[in-house]
């Protein structure tokens, strides 16, 4: 519900200057293609967007009728009222002549009233049927000549009703699609009742009756708690929820809008190869959040593994969760699928025969300067197909050649050698793409929680004496007391997998710990790195500690140690903080919201914009990114064990109550409790850009949610008596996160304060948290040495055969330890794609014109506008912070500003912008 910019009065008048074709008394149809650059309206406005991207808008029939003074239509006498319904439909983008002919036939069928039936349902009960009073009509209208356009068409029909004067106010509409295919219903507006037009926002696909004989229910834009539901709508409220839940059986079809739960049993493909078999993720052995059930049959080889739908065929998502056409055509099926189906195979064809490591740093620079000469497939040459074109990845074409050239990532754009420096390595733990793992060192010695019988003594090899040498003689105890020692600890997460990971071809990794010192000058500095391997019979002590050293050899070894730390951090970022803690954990919230909260429920209306596109992007990820043999396995150190690492992290550290930003900062010791602070916490390091900006966004979301909840739950016990809400929360815990259902830390849901806290956490994770750890992927990871996703060699030791090669050519040893050219270019392309905003992105605090009538409550709109204004203030504050010379982690020579939590963005890879939802 929140996207696009403020429109002007002149623009709206321009948009209104389009004609309509009247085909008879009260019956008309019109195709709109009006232009309002960068339009935005508030929730009470009447601008409708022809496309979600926001540069084609139209004024609805509601506006036209209001402008003609037709809010209430004439009575026909005899206790009856003449009522008009205006039905707004968005047509699909068409290319084929046959489809245009189908359109003409569809318009003809609708025009004669044989295509769509709509039935008004009153809020009042009919004493005969004991359900809402009903009256039915068919939509009618004729089509003017269509003008070809690359954008979606907006089409409006009308239907006339003769309604008894005692009918009462309509609260729902039953829509029956008599046509042979689905259509997209934007909204229905009813004119003729007292009080002006009544809006029924739909924004949904209406299935054909041949696919499903049941009519679709569309409720008006009035929010009702379950106990406040008008008598005539109670049955429909229950019926609609039951239709969404399904029966948990059968294979889901494309037109279905069924939401149910399943484990991650669709990642492997054992029928294709034993090497592609993967264990089920989800359950007692490998706990995990649940995903949306598709109901596909099992594989022939393993009855526990669901058969796969391989690219380019789509994986089922409930119909309304699929990408809209502008995202499909400009980004997803155009760009993401081009990446997965065309670019990656073409890169493999080009580089696989010579898949060598980078030999010189200039080889990496060439990716941005010269690019890669691509081999075109014969069919691509014949069809003249372009492989890929994005904002950060450029394709340069010439006769007989195809060059793929990458944009220079932000991390080296201002300072080519920044990545080499220790202060930049440390700065990125606070202001990089993964700023959520750094924590304060609370006690010494540093201890592992793993079983010592399996993994050896729990004590770290980092000693007090070593640390005190690196912090100029200050005692470790004093440094801990003054909150100057910090740690990036990936030891326990990786250690159980290291032996198996290192047995994979061309993979070598350690379990790492890195200790940092926060200097009195306000600079974070790495002072010691511990790299560990599992103990063996011949080598019981496999922990090595590195410092930056004071001569050439130790300097190069220190660089290799930092690269291994970055590789560990890149894996944790992608598999745990990005995929698990946002994408995977949010999917059950959405399933429960759809299944248990009616679209009339105020909490459904609050959460609705934060659910957009998440199912589709998650389904694409399971199909091509996190699947067996997918890009994540190919490009990150854990390889085929990637999702098992993610599951282990879920088991050991994921807690809903700790996903709240203030709670997470307190848990990591990066903040202390301070009742006088806006969020109740004070940062230990003031210059912590992610946390400082994040708390601003968290605070704004919290204020908006609290005011919204207070508006609807002002009565005592209103939270506990809300049966839909209680079932929603119960289902999130007991089904969505079933493997953690018995944990004692789940928040209670008894008061409005409980509800506000739960909702603030969900909205923060789906918006600010995801933005902070997603949209910096290419800006920071697009330069391979800065964040290597994979390491292929261990650090050479003096007794190793390769040690002399290292001494004679340390640069070659360093580069040959990183990803190969093919691995690097693949992950760069994926990171670029995942860092990209779609043109139809919806940002926090903004209203999408297609959702402009999302709620009929002026007080709520005032609260929302206050939220929107607060986010504008936050954007201004962040821009000022980025110019503050005292904040060294976000300003200074060659330092990129921290913009990942700036609320707004344009399309492309911008390194900024907070979408409402996890949409990529």
C-alpha positions in Angstrom: 0.0 0.0 0.0 3.0 2.3 0.3 4.7 3.5 -3.0 5.2 6.3 -5.5 5.6 10.1 -5.2 3.2 13.0 -4.5 1.3 14.1 -7.6 0.3 17.7 -8.5 -3.2 19.1 -9.1 -2.2 20.0 -12.6 -1.1 16.4 -13.3 -4.4 15.0 -12.0 -6.3 17.4 -14.3 -4.2 16.2 -17.2 -4.9 12.6 -16.3 -8.6 13.4 -16.2 -8.7 14.8 -19.7 -9.5 11.5 -21.3 -12.9 10.6 -22.8 -15.2 7.7 -22.2 -17.5 5.9 -24.5 -21.2 5.6 -23.4 -22.9 2.6 -24.8 -26.4 3.0 -23.3 -28.0 4.3 -20.1 -25.5 3.6 -17.4 -23.4 1.1 -19.3 -19.9 1.9 -20.5 -16.4 0.6 -20.7 -13.2 2.6 -21.1 -9.5 1.9 -21.6 -7.3 4.4 -19.7 -3.7 5.3 -20.6 -3.1 8.6 -18.9 0.2 10.0 -17.7 1.0 11.5 -14.4 4.8 11.6 -13.8 5.9 10.4 -10.4 2.4 10.4 -9.0 1.6 9.8 -5.3 -1.7 10.1 -3.4 -2.7 9.6 0.2 -5.1 6.9 1.3 -8.2 9.0 0.6 -7.2 9.9 -2.9 -8.8 8.7 -6.1 -5.9 8.3 -8.4 -5.4 4.8 -9.8 -2.2 3.6 -11.3 -2.3 1.8 -14.6 0.9 0.1 -13.6 2.4 -0.4 -10.1 5.5 1.3 -11.2 3.8 4.6 -10.9 4.2 6.6 -14.1 0.9 5.7 -15.8 -2.2 6.6 -13.8 -5.9 7.2 -14.4 -8.7 8.8 -12.6 -11.4 6.3 -11.7 -15.1 6.3 -12.5 -15.6 7.1 -8.8 -13.9 10.5 -9.4 -15.8 11.1 -12.6 -19.2 10.4 -11.0 -18.3 12.5 -8.0 -17.4 15.4 -10.2 -20.8 15.1 -11.8 -22.6 15.1 -8.5 -23.8 11.6 -8.7 -22.9 10.4 -5.2 -26.5 9.3 -4.7 -28.5 8.1 -7.7 -32.2 8.6 -8.1 -34.9 6.5 -6.5 -37.2 4.7 -8.9 -40.1 4.8 -6.5 -41.8 1.9 -4.9 -39.2 1.5 -2.2 -36.3 0.8 -4.6 -33.0 2.5 -5.3 -31.1 2.5 -8.6 -27.4 1.6 -7.8 -24.5 1.6 -10.1 -21.3 -0.5 -9.7 -18.1 0.5 -11.5 -15.8 -2.5 -12.0 -12.1 -1.7 -12.7 -10.0 -4.4 -14.4 -6.4 -4.4 -15.3 -5.7 -6.2 -18.5 -2.6 -8.3 -19.1 0.1 -7.1 -21.3 -0.4 -8.7 -24.7 1.9 -9.3 -27.6 0.3 -12.0 -29.7 -2.4 -11.3 -32.3 -4.3 -14.3 -31.1 -4.4 -13.0 -27.6 -5.7 -9.6 -28.9 -8.5 -11.5 -30.7 -9.3 -13.3 -27.5 -9.5 -9.9 -25.8 -12.0 -8.6 -28.4 -14.2 -11.7 -27.8 -13.8 -11.2 -24.0 -14.9 -7.6 -24.3 -17.9 -8.7 -26.4 -19.0 -11.3 -23.8 -18.6 -8.8 -21.0 -20.4 -6.2 -23.1 -23.5 -8.3 -23.4 -23.5 -9.2 -19.7 -22.3 -12.8 -20.1 -18.8 -12.5 -18.7 -18.9 -11.3 -15.1 -21.6 -11.6 -12.5 -21.5 -9.5 -9.3 -23.7 -9.9 -6.3 -24.0 -7.2 -3.6 -24.2 -8.6 -0.1 -25.7 -6.4 2.6 -24.4 -6.0 6.2 -28.0 -6.7 7.2 -29.3 -10.3 7.6 -32.2 -11.5 5.4 -34.6 -13.2 7.8 -35.5 -15.8 5.3 -31.9 -17.0 4.5 -30.3 -16.0 7.8 -27.4 -14.5 5.8 -26.7 -11.1 4.2 -29.3 -9.8 1.9 -28.2 -10.1 -1.8 -28.9 -8.7 -5.1 -27.2 -9.7 -8.4 -26.4 -8.1 -11.8 -24.1 -8.6 -14.7 -21.4 -6.2 -15.8 -21.9 -4.7 -19.3 -20.1 -2.4 -21.7 -18.5 -2.1 -25.1 -14.9 -1.6 -26.1 -13.4 1.4 -28.0 -10.5 0.7 -30.2 -7.4 -0.4 -28.3 -4.2 1.5 -28.7 -1.1 -0.8 -28.5 0.9 -0.1 -25.4 3.7 -1.7 -23.5 1.9 -1.0 -20.3 -1.1 -2.8 -18.7 -4.5 -1.6 -19.7 -7.1 -0.3 -17.2 -10.6 -1.2 -18.3 -13.8 -0.1 -16.5 -17.2 -1.7 -16.8 -20.5 -0.8 -15.2 -23.4 -2.8 -13.7 -26.8 -1.5 -12.7 -28.7 -2.8 -9.7 -32.3 -2.2 -8.5 -32.0 -2.5 -4.7 -34.8 -2.5 -2.1 -34.7 0.6 0.0 -34.3 -1.5 3.1 -31.3 -3.4 1.7 -28.9 -1.7 4.1 -25.3 -0.9 3.4 -23.4 -3.4 1.1 -20.4 -4.9 2.9 -19.2 -7.5 0.4 -19.4 -8.4 -3.3 -19.5 -11.9 -4.7 -17.7 -12.0 -8.1 -18.3 -14.8 -10.5 -16.1 -15.1 -13.6 -18.0 -16.8 -16.4 -15.2 -16.4 -18.9 -12.7 -19.1 -19.8 -9.7 -17.4 -18.2 -8.8 -15.3 -15.1 -8.8 -11.6 -14.9 -7.2 -9.1 -12.5 -9.8 -7.1 -10.5 -8.5 -3.8 -9.2 -11.6 -2.5 -7.4 -15.4 -2.1 -7.5 -17.0 1.1 -6.5 -20.7 1.3 -5.7 -22.7 4.5 -6.2 -26.2 5.2 -5.1 -26.2 4.7 -1.4 -26.3 7.4 1.3 -22.9 8.7 2.3 -21.2 8.7 -1.1 -19.4 5.9 -3.0 -18.5 2.7 -1.3 -15.1 1.2 -2.2 -14.3 -2.5 -2.5 -10.6 -2.7 -3.1 -9.7 -6.1 -4.6 -6.2 -6.1 -6.3 -6.7 -9.8 -6.9 -6.9 -12.4 -9.7 -10.5 -13.7 -10.2 -10.4 -17.3 -11.3 -12.5 -18.7 -14.1 -15.6 -20.7 -13.0 -14.3 -23.6 -15.0 -11.3 -23.8 -12.8 -13.2 -23.2 -9.5 -17.0 -22.9 -9.4 -16.9 -20.9 -6.2 -17.5 -17.1 -6.4 -14.8 -14.8 -5.0 -15.6 -12.6 -2.0 -14.5 -9.0 -2.0 -15.1 -7.0 1.2 -15.4 -3.2 1.4 -12.6 -1.2 2.8 -13.9 -1.0 6.3 -11.8 -2.8 9.0 -13.7 -4.9 11.5 -12.4 -6.9 14.5 -14.1 -10.4 14.4 -16.6 -9.5 17.2 -17.6 -6.3 15.3 -18.4 -8.0 12.0 -21.8 -6.9 10.7 -24.3 -9.8 11.0 -24.8 -10.1 7.2 -21.0 -10.6 6.7 -20.2 -13.1 9.4 -20.8 -16.2 7.3 -18.8 -14.8 4.4 -15.9 -13.9 6.7 -15.6 -17.5 7.8 -16.2 -18.8 4.3 -13.4 -16.7 2.8 -10.9 -17.8 5.3 -11.8 -21.5 4.9 -11.4 -21.2 1.1 -7.8 -19.8 1.6 -6.8 -22.6 4.0 -7.7 -25.5 1.8 -7.7 -29.1 3.1 -3.9 -29.7 3.0 -4.3 -32.3 0.3 -3.6 -32.5 -3.4 -1.3 -30.7 -5.8 -1.7 -27.0 -6.0 -2.7 -25.5 -9.3 -1.6 -22.2 -10.8 -5.0 -20.5 -10.2 -5.3 -21.6 -6.5 -5.0 -19.2 -3.6 -4.4 -21.9 -1.0 -2.0 -21.3 1.8 -0.5 -24.2 3.8 2.7 -25.3 5.4 5.5 -27.7 4.4 9.1 -28.5 5.2 12.0 -27.7 2.8 11.9 -31.1 1.1 12.2 -29.7 -2.4 15.8 -28.7 -2.6 17.3 -31.9 -3.9 16.9 -33.8 -7.1 17.9 -37.4 -6.5 16.1 -38.6 -9.6 18.6 -36.6 -11.6 21.8 -37.5 -9.7 22.8 -39.0 -6.4 25.1 -35.9 -6.0 21.9 -33.8 -6.0 20.2 -35.6 -3.1 19.7 -33.3 -0.2 18.2 -34.0 3.3 14.9 -32.6 4.4 15.3 -29.2 6.1 12.7 -28.8 8.8 11.9 -31.3 11.5 13.5 -32.5 14.7 16.9 -33.4 13.2 17.2 -30.3 11.1 14.8 -27.6 12.4 13.7 -24.8 10.1 10.8 -22.4 9.5 8.1 -23.8 7.2 7.5 -22.8 3.6 4.3 -22.7 1.5 3.1 -26.2 0.5 2.9 -27.0 -3.2 1.7 -30.6 -3.0 4.0 -32.0 -5.7 4.4 -35.8 -5.7 7.6 -37.4 -4.2 10.6 -38.3 -6.4 11.0 -41.9 -7.6 14.3 -42.2 -5.7 13.3 -40.8 -2.3 9.7 -40.7 -1.1 10.7 -37.9 1.4 11.9 -35.6 -1.3 9.3 -33.6 -3.3 9.7 -33.7 -7.1 11.0 -30.5 -8.5 9.8 -28.1 -11.1 12.9 -27.0 -12.9 13.5 -23.6 -14.5 12.1 -22.0 -16.5 8.7 -23.5 -15.3 7.2 -21.7 -12.3 6.9 -23.1 -8.8 3.4 -22.7 -7.3 2.7 -19.7 -5.2 -0.8 -18.7 -4.2 -2.1 -16.7 -7.2 -2.1 -13.3 -5.6 1.5 -13.7 -4.4 3.0 -13.9 -7.9 5.0 -11.0 -9.3 2.9 -8.4 -11.2 3.7 -8.0 -14.8 5.8 -4.9 -14.6 8.1 -6.7 -12.2 8.1 -9.8 -14.4 8.8 -8.0 -17.5 11.3 -5.4 -16.3 13.0 -7.5 -13.6 12.0 -11.0 -12.6 11.2 -13.1 -15.6 13.1 -10.7 -17.7 16.2 -10.1 -15.7 16.4 -12.7 -12.9 15.4 -15.5 -15.2 17.7 -14.2 -17.9 20.4 -14.3 -15.3 19.7 -17.9 -14.2 18.7 -19.4 -17.6 20.9 -17.5 -20.0 23.7 -15.6 -18.4 25.0 -18.2 -16.0 25.1 -21.0 -18.6 26.7 -18.6 -21.1 29.3 -17.6 -18.5 30.0 -21.3 -17.9 30.3 -22.0 -21.6 32.7 -19.1 -22.0 34.9 -19.7 -18.9 34.6 -23.4 -18.0 37.3 -24.6 -20.4 39.7 -22.0 -18.9 38.2 -21.7 -15.4 41.4 -20.4 -13.9 42.0 -18.3 -10.8 42.8 -14.6 -11.3 46.5 -14.2 -11.8 46.8 -10.5 -11.3 44.7 -7.9 -9.6 44.4 -6.3 -13.0 42.4 -9.3 -14.1 39.7 -8.4 -11.6 39.9 -4.7 -12.7 39.3 -5.9 -16.3 35.8 -7.1 -15.4 34.9 -3.4 -14.9 37.1 -1.9 -17.6 37.1 -4.4 -20.5 34.5 -7.0 -19.5 34.2 -10.6 -20.6 33.9 -11.7 -24.3 30.8 -14.0 -24.2 30.2 -16.9 -26.5 26.8 -16.7 -28.1 24.8 -19.8 -28.6 23.6 -20.4 -32.2 20.0 -19.9 -31.3 20.8 -16.7 -29.5 22.6 -15.4 -32.6 19.6 -16.3 -34.8 17.1 -14.7 -32.5 19.3 -11.7 -31.6 18.6 -12.3 -27.9 20.3 -10.2 -25.3 21.6 -12.2 -22.3 21.4 -9.7 -19.5 21.2 -6.0 -18.9 21.1 -4.4 -15.5 22.1 -1.2 -13.8 25.3 -2.7 -12.4 26.0 -5.2 -15.2 26.3 -3.7 -18.6 26.2 -5.6 -21.9 28.2 -4.0 -24.7 27.4 -5.3 -28.2 29.3 -5.0 -31.4 29.3 -6.9 -34.7 29.9 -10.5 -34.0 30.9 -9.9 -30.3 29.2 -9.7 -27.0 30.9 -8.2 -24.0 29.7 -8.4 -20.4 31.0 -5.6 -18.3 30.5 -5.0 -14.6 30.0 -1.7 -12.9 32.7 -0.7 -10.4 31.4 -1.6 -6.9 30.9 1.2 -4.4 33.5 -0.2 -2.0 36.4 0.5 -4.4 34.8 3.3 -6.4 36.1 6.1 -4.2 39.2 4.4 -2.9 40.7 1.6 -5.0 42.8 0.2 -2.1 40.5 0.7 0.8 39.8 -3.0 1.1 43.4 -3.7 1.9 43.4 -1.7 5.1 42.6 -3.0 8.5 40.3 -0.1 9.4 38.1 -0.8 6.4 38.0 -4.5 7.3 36.8 -3.5 10.7 34.5 -0.6 9.5 32.5 -3.1 7.5 31.5 -5.0 10.6 29.6 -1.8 11.6 28.7 -0.3 8.3 28.9 -3.0 5.7 26.5 -5.5 4.2 26.6 -7.8 7.3 26.7 -5.5 10.4 24.7 -7.8 12.6 27.4 -10.3 13.9 29.8 -8.0 15.7 29.4 -8.3 19.4 31.2 -7.1 22.5 33.7 -9.3 24.2 32.2 -9.9 27.6 34.6 -12.3 29.3 37.9 -14.0 28.9 39.1 -16.6 28.0 37.0 -17.0 24.9 35.2 -20.3 25.1 33.4 -22.6 22.6 30.0 -24.2 23.5 30.7 -27.3 21.3 31.3 -30.7 22.8 35.0 -30.9 23.8 35.0 -34.6 23.4 34.5 -34.1 19.7 36.0 -30.7 19.0 38.8 -30.5 21.6 39.4 -28.0 24.4 36.8 -25.2 24.4 39.4 -22.4 25.2 40.5 -20.2 22.3 44.1 -20.0 21.4 43.9 -16.2 21.7 45.7 -15.4 24.9 45.7 -12.3 27.2 49.4 -11.8 26.6 48.9 -11.7 22.8 46.0 -9.2 23.1 47.8 -7.0 25.5 50.8 -6.7 23.1 48.3 -5.5 20.4 46.6 -2.9 22.6 49.7 -1.1 23.8 49.9 -2.7 27.2 46.4 -2.1 28.4 45.2 -5.1 30.3 42.5 -7.2 28.8 40.4 -6.9 32.0 40.5 -3.1 31.7 39.7 -3.2 28.0 36.7 -5.4 28.7 35.6 -3.1 31.5 35.8 0.0 29.2 33.9 -1.9 26.4 36.8 -1.7 24.0 37.1 -5.3 22.9 34.8 -6.8 20.3 34.6 -10.1 18.5 33.3 -11.6 15.3 32.8 -15.2 16.3 31.9 -17.7 13.6 33.7 -20.6 15.3 30.8 -22.7 16.6 28.7 -22.2 13.6 31.2 -23.5 11.1 33.3 -26.0 13.1 30.8 -28.9 12.9 30.9 -28.6 9.1 34.5 -27.8 8.4 35.7 -31.4 7.8 32.9 -32.1 5.3 33.3 -28.7 3.6 37.0 -29.2 3.2 36.5 -32.6 1.6 34.6 -30.9 -1.3 36.7 -30.2 -4.4 38.4 -26.8 -4.4 37.0 -25.8 -1.0 39.1 -24.9 2.0 37.8 -23.1 5.1 38.4 -22.6 8.8 36.2 -21.8 11.7 37.1 -18.2 12.6 37.2 -15.8 15.5 38.4 -12.2 15.1 39.0 -9.8 18.0 38.8 -6.0 17.5 40.0 -3.1 19.7 38.0 0.1 19.7 40.7 2.8 20.1 40.3 6.0 22.2 40.3 7.8 18.8 37.1 6.0 17.9 38.6 3.6 15.3 37.8 -0.1 15.3 41.0 -2.2 14.6 41.4 -5.9 14.2 44.1 -7.2 16.5 43.9 -11.0 16.3 42.4 -13.7 14.1 42.1 -17.3 15.2 41.5 -19.9 12.4 40.7 -23.4 13.6 40.3 -26.9 12.0 38.7 -29.9 13.7 41.2 -31.9 15.7 42.6 -35.2 14.3 44.5 -38.1 15.8 47.7 -36.7 14.2 47.0 -33.1 14.9 45.0 -32.5 18.1 45.9 -28.8 18.2 44.7 -27.1 15.1 44.1 -23.5 16.3 46.3 -20.9 14.8 46.4 -17.2 15.8 47.4 -14.4 13.4 48.2 -10.8 13.9 49.0 -8.1 11.3 52.7 -8.5 11.8 55.6 -6.2 11.0 57.3 -7.6 7.9 56.3 -8.7 4.4 55.6 -12.4 5.1 53.4 -11.8 8.0 51.6 -9.0 6.2 50.6 -11.4 3.4 49.6 -14.1 5.8 47.5 -11.5 7.7 45.8 -10.7 4.4 45.0 -14.4 3.8 43.6 -14.7 7.3 41.4 -11.7 6.8 40.2 -13.2 3.5 39.2 -16.4 5.3 37.3 -14.4 7.9 35.5 -12.5 5.2 34.6 -15.8 3.5 33.1 -17.1 6.8 31.2 -13.8 7.2 29.9 -13.9 3.7 28.5 -17.4 4.2 26.9 -16.5 7.5 25.5 -13.3 6.0 23.9 -15.1 3.0 22.7 -18.3 4.7 21.8 -17.1 8.2 21.2 -13.3 8.4 19.8 -12.8 4.9 18.0 -16.0 3.9 17.1 -17.5 7.3 16.4 -14.5 9.4 14.4 -12.6 6.8 13.2 -14.6 3.8 12.6 -18.0 5.5 11.4 -16.7 8.8 8.9 -14.2 7.3 7.2 -16.7 5.0 5.3 -18.4 7.9 4.1 -15.0 9.1 2.6 -14.4 5.7 1.0 -17.9 5.5 -0.6 -17.4 9.0 -1.8 -13.9 8.1 -3.5 -15.1 5.0 -5.0 -18.2 6.7 -6.2 -16.7 10.0 -6.8 -13.0 9.5 -9.7 -11.9 7.3 -8.9 -9.2 4.8 -11.4 -7.2 6.9 -9.2 -7.5 9.9 -7.3 -4.3 10.8 -4.1 -6.3 11.5 -4.4 -7.9 8.1 -4.7 -4.4 6.5 -1.6 -3.3 8.5 0.5 -6.3 7.4 -0.6 -6.6 3.8 2.0 -4.3 2.2 4.7 -6.1 4.1 3.9 -9.4 2.4 4.3 -8.4 -1.2 6.3 -10.6 -3.5 8.0 -12.6 -0.7 6.5 -15.9 -1.7 7.6 -15.6 -5.3 11.1 -14.6 -4.6 11.4 -17.4 -2.0 10.1 -19.9 -4.6 12.6 -18.7 -7.1 15.4 -19.1 -4.6 14.4 -22.7 -3.8 14.3 -23.4 -7.5 17.7 -21.9 -8.5 19.6 -20.3 -5.7 19.5 -22.5 -2.5 18.7 -25.8 -4.2 21.1 -28.7 -4.6 23.7 -27.7 -7.2 22.3 -24.1 -7.2 24.2 -20.9 -7.3 24.6 -20.5 -3.5 26.1 -24.0 -3.2 28.4 -23.3 -6.2 29.5 -19.9 -4.9 29.8 -20.1 -1.1 32.2 -22.1 1.0 29.7 -24.4 2.7 28.8 -25.9 -0.7 26.3 -28.7 -0.5 26.0 -28.2 3.2 24.8 -24.7 2.9 21.2 -25.2 4.1 22.4 -27.6 6.8 24.5 -24.7 8.2 21.5 -22.5 8.0 19.4 -25.0 9.9 22.0 -25.4 12.6 22.0 -21.6 13.1 18.2 -21.6 13.3 18.5 -24.3 16.0 21.2 -22.6 18.0 20.4 -18.9 17.8 17.1 -18.0 16.3 14.6 -16.5 18.7 11.6 -14.4 17.7 12.0 -12.1 20.7 15.7 -11.4 19.7 14.7 -10.3 16.2 13.6 -7.0 17.5 16.4 -4.5 16.8 16.9 -3.2 20.4 16.8 -6.7 21.8 19.4 -7.9 19.3 21.7 -5.0 20.1 21.4 -5.8 23.8 22.0 -9.5 23.2 25.3 -8.7 21.4 26.3 -6.2 23.9 26.3 -3.4 21.3 23.9 -1.4 23.4 23.0 -1.0 27.0 19.6 -0.4 28.5 18.7 3.3 28.9 15.1 4.2 29.8 15.8 7.8 28.8 16.7 6.8 25.2 14.0 6.8 22.4 14.1 3.0 22.0 15.2 2.3 25.6 18.8 1.5 24.6 22.0 3.4 24.2 24.7 2.3 21.8 28.1 1.3 23.1 29.6 2.6 19.9 27.8 5.8 18.8 29.4 5.6 15.4 27.6 2.3 14.5 25.8 3.3 11.3 23.5 0.2 11.0 22.4 0.4 14.6 22.1 4.2 14.8 20.0 4.5 11.6 18.2 1.3 12.3 17.0 2.6 15.7 15.5 5.6 13.9 13.5 3.4 11.5 12.6 1.0 14.3 11.3 3.8 16.4 9.1 5.2 13.6 7.6 1.7 12.9 7.0 1.2 16.6 5.2 4.6 17.0 3.0 3.9 13.9 2.2 0.4 15.0 1.4 1.4 18.6 -1.0 4.2 17.5 -2.7 1.9 15.0 -3.2 -0.9 17.5 -4.4 1.6 20.1 -7.0 2.8 17.6 -8.5 -0.7 17.2 -7.9 -2.3 20.6 -8.9 0.5 23.0 -11.3 -1.7 24.9 -10.1 -3.9 27.8 -9.5 -7.6 26.8 -10.0 -6.7 23.1 -6.7 -8.5 22.2 -7.5 -11.8 24.1 -11.1 -11.8 22.8 -10.0 -11.5 19.1 -10.3 -15.1 18.0 -8.7 -14.5 14.6 -5.7 -12.8 16.2 -5.1 -15.5 18.8 -5.3 -18.2 16.1 -2.9 -16.2 14.0 -0.3 -16.0 16.7 -0.8 -19.6 17.7 -0.3 -20.8 14.1 2.9 -18.8 13.7 4.4 -20.5 16.7 2.9 -24.0 16.4 2.9 -24.5 12.6 5.0 -21.8 10.9 7.9 -22.3 13.4 6.8 -25.7 14.5 10.3 -26.9 15.5 10.5 -24.1 18.0 6.9 -24.3 19.2 7.8 -25.2 22.8 10.4 -22.6 23.4 9.7 -20.4 26.5 10.8 -17.2 24.9 7.8 -16.7 22.6 6.1 -13.5 23.5 2.6 -13.7 25.0 -0.3 -12.1 23.2 -2.6 -10.8 26.0 -2.3 -7.0 25.7 -2.1 -4.3 23.1 1.5 -3.8 24.2 2.2 -7.4 23.4 0.6 -7.1 20.0 2.4 -3.9 19.1 5.8 -5.5 20.0 5.1 -8.6 17.9 3.9 -6.5 14.9 6.8 -4.0 15.1 9.3 -6.9 15.0 7.6 -8.5 12.0 7.4 -5.3 10.0 11.0 -4.3 10.9 12.4 -7.7 9.8 10.4 -7.5 6.5 11.5 -3.9 5.7 14.4 -2.3 7.5 16.3 -5.4 8.5 16.1 -7.0 5.0 17.1 -3.7 3.3 20.1 -3.3 5.6 21.5 -6.7 4.7 20.4 -7.1 1.1 20.9 -4.0 -1.0 24.6 -3.7 -0.2 25.5 -7.1 -1.7 26.9 -5.9 -4.9 28.3 -2.6 -3.6 30.4 -4.6 -1.0 30.7 -8.0 -2.6 31.1 -7.1 -6.2 34.8 -6.7 -5.6 35.9 -10.3 -4.9 39.0 -9.7 -2.7 36.9 -7.5 -0.4 34.3 -10.2 0.5 35.4 -13.6 -1.1 32.4 -15.9 -0.9 34.6 -18.9 -1.2 38.2 -19.8 -0.4 40.0 -22.6 -2.2 43.2 -23.0 -0.2 44.3 -23.0 3.4 47.1 -20.6 4.5 50.5 -22.1 3.6 52.6 -23.2 6.6 56.4 -23.4 6.7 56.3 -27.2 6.3 53.9 -27.2 3.4 55.1 -28.0 -0.2 53.5 -24.7 -1.5 55.2 -22.5 1.1 58.1 -21.7 -1.2 55.7 -20.7 -4.0 54.0 -18.4 -1.5 57.3 -16.8 -0.5 58.3 -16.2 -4.2 54.9 -15.0 -5.3 52.5 -14.1 -2.5 50.1 -12.2 -4.8 49.5 -15.3 -6.9 49.0 -17.4 -3.7 46.5 -14.9 -2.5 44.5 -14.7 -5.8 44.6 -18.4 -6.4 43.0 -18.9 -2.9 40.0 -16.8 -4.0 37.1 -17.9 -6.3 37.9 -18.7 -9.9 36.9 -16.4 -12.7 33.7 -18.4 -13.4 32.8 -18.6 -9.7 33.5 -14.9 -9.2 31.6 -13.7 -12.2 28.6 -15.9 -11.4 28.3 -14.6 -7.8 28.9 -11.0 -8.9 26.0 -11.3 -11.3 23.7 -12.8 -8.7 24.7 -10.2 -6.1 24.0 -7.4 -8.6 20.5 -8.9 -9.3 19.7 -9.3 -5.6 20.8 -5.7 -4.9 18.5 -4.2 -7.5 15.2 -2.4 -6.9 12.4 -3.1 -9.3 10.7 -0.1 -10.9 7.4 -1.0 -9.1 9.1 -1.2 -5.6 6.9 0.0 -2.8 8.8 1.8 -0.1 8.2 2.2 3.7 5.9 5.1 4.5 4.5 5.6 1.0 1.1 4.8 -0.6 0.6 2.9 -3.8 -2.2 4.4 -5.8 -3.5 0.9 -6.5 -4.1 0.6 -2.8 -5.3 4.2 -2.2 -8.6 3.0 -0.8 -7.0 0.4 1.5 -8.9 1.5 4.5 -12.0 3.7 5.2 -10.8 5.5 8.3 -9.6 9.1 8.3 -8.0 8.7 11.8 -5.9 5.9 10.5 -4.8 7.9 7.5 -3.7 10.7 9.8 -1.6 8.3 11.8 -0.1 6.9 8.6 0.7 10.3 7.2 2.5 11.1 10.5 4.5 7.9 10.0 5.3 8.9 6.4 6.4 12.4 7.6 8.6 10.8 10.2 10.4 8.7 7.6 11.1 11.8 5.6 12.7 13.4 8.7 14.8 10.2 9.1 16.0 10.5 5.6 17.1 14.0 6.3 18.8 13.0 9.5 20.8 10.2 7.8 22.0 12.5 5.1 23.2 14.9 7.8 25.0 12.1 9.6 26.8 11.1 6.4 28.3 14.6 6.3 29.4 14.6 9.9 33.2 14.4 10.0 33.1 13.1 13.5 31.4 9.9 12.3 34.4 8.2 10.7 32.5 5.0 9.8 30.3 6.9 7.3 32.3 9.9 6.2 35.9 10.8 5.3 38.3 10.5 2.4 37.2 7.6 0.2 34.6 6.4 2.8 31.2 5.6 1.1 28.3 7.1 3.0 26.0 4.7 4.9 22.7 4.8 2.9 21.3 1.3 3.3 18.6 2.5 5.7 17.6 5.6 3.7 13.9 5.0 3.2 13.5 5.8 -0.5 15.3 4.8 -3.7 15.0 4.8 -7.4 15.2 1.6 -9.4 18.4 -0.3 -9.9 21.4 -0.9 -7.7 21.4 2.2 -5.5 22.7 0.9 -2.1 19.7 2.6 -0.4 15.9 2.3 0.0 13.7 0.3 2.4 10.9 -1.6 0.5 7.9 -2.5 2.6 8.5 -6.2 2.0 11.1 -8.8 1.1 10.6 -8.4 -2.6 14.0 -9.6 -3.9 
